[in-house]
């Protein structure tokens, strides 16, 4: 008998369980969400994962699970739904996974899939069922429940499926069944949970940051006049993948010269010129967690006078912002600290005129600095969590993770000294709030002028 005939049998006998995966954080998050639901009166939560997306014709984009779903399950297969039942008795709460059935023929084409029973065991669910049975089963689960917890409005197709299920329950009113009287946005509870990272999340973020910092060092060593932005991007990608990142955490920005003054420049197709700066905003995603690093450095390895002036201004502003990160201060405090430094520097460099107070009041600084200094980071590069609660900016607390990324972008203009034209500088690090301040988890990427020039010159002299 040919050896290939035995392949399906071998696949069936050797399931690829990830025995190294610690499922306890995912279990605890499901318990925490159920407890939050119970405090609000109970009900049933429905959290689907992301669908596969067609890139063109019959080719798909690389699959990436929905962040909320992944946060609660650790399960990365498509066509899956998590249902949490938050009963009013200790024995009633239940976590149910709906996923694809085992299919050895499809595994030949697409790779391993768990199937409900193996997924239940491997990921610690109370129950697991075929995803094809979801539409029939969800109506039963929703009957006589006080509330449906769902991300209404996030996906039109899922809104329709849930509406059909609710109407199916309402159709059983003569039999004494009642549909949930309330629909609550489950993201509100999950956003609050995701805002404060647990120890396992911080560990993964540290690893993502470590890999991403190494990628920036590789890019600095590789960069030369005459090479192209996409060549540098390839070096970044190489470092991400060879250390285990699934993908870039976002589309990489590799912006030389004037391109650095375009905040979301992603073409990455221009040659690098002697005398220009290169701004790289790029980082990897590791085990579903993002890093976010920006470094700016000279293509030829040496900062010019004007470049050094602007760079040092941004670096000092970043240091002030990092120093402002501590428990109890509002989310906006780092931005305000950076902004004060940047405004004074713009006046000193003759980019603006007036007083610091008049510049802040008129917001004329936005000509050169038009974005905020921070955003949350975690499973998503712009992570879940409220920035402001009413009129009060969210107070920072231990376990919160955010970026610190001041910048200065100077386009050619008649009232701007020509030496500053097309200088775009951004310096970005990721920090985790601690009990006394913050931990900079991306500090492995050099950012002082002396360290950058030494690294680049060392490589050229090798």
Secondary structure, 3 states (H helix, E strand, C coil): CCHHHHHHHHHHHCCCCCCCCCCHHHHHHHHHHHHHHHHCCCEEEEEECCCCCEEECCEECCCCCCHHHHHHHCCCCCCCEEEEEECCCCCCCEEEEEECCCCHHHHHHHCCCCCHHHHHHHHCCCEEEEHHHHHHHHHHHHCCCCEEECCCCCCHHHHHHHHHHHHHHHCCHHHCCCCCCEEECHHHHHHHHHHCCCHHHHHHHHHHHHHHHHHHHHHHHHCCCCCEHHHHHHHHHHHHHHCCCCEECCCCEEEEHHHHHCCCCCCCCCECCCCCEEEEECCEEECCEECCCEEEEECCCCCCHHHHHHHHHHHHHHHHHHHCCCCCCECCHHHHHHHHHHHHHHHHCCCCCCCHHHHHHHCHHHHCCCCCCCCECCCCCCCCCCCEECCEECECCCCCEEEECCEEEECCCCCCCHHHCCEEEECEEEEEECCCCEEECCCCCCCCHHHHHHHHHHHHHC
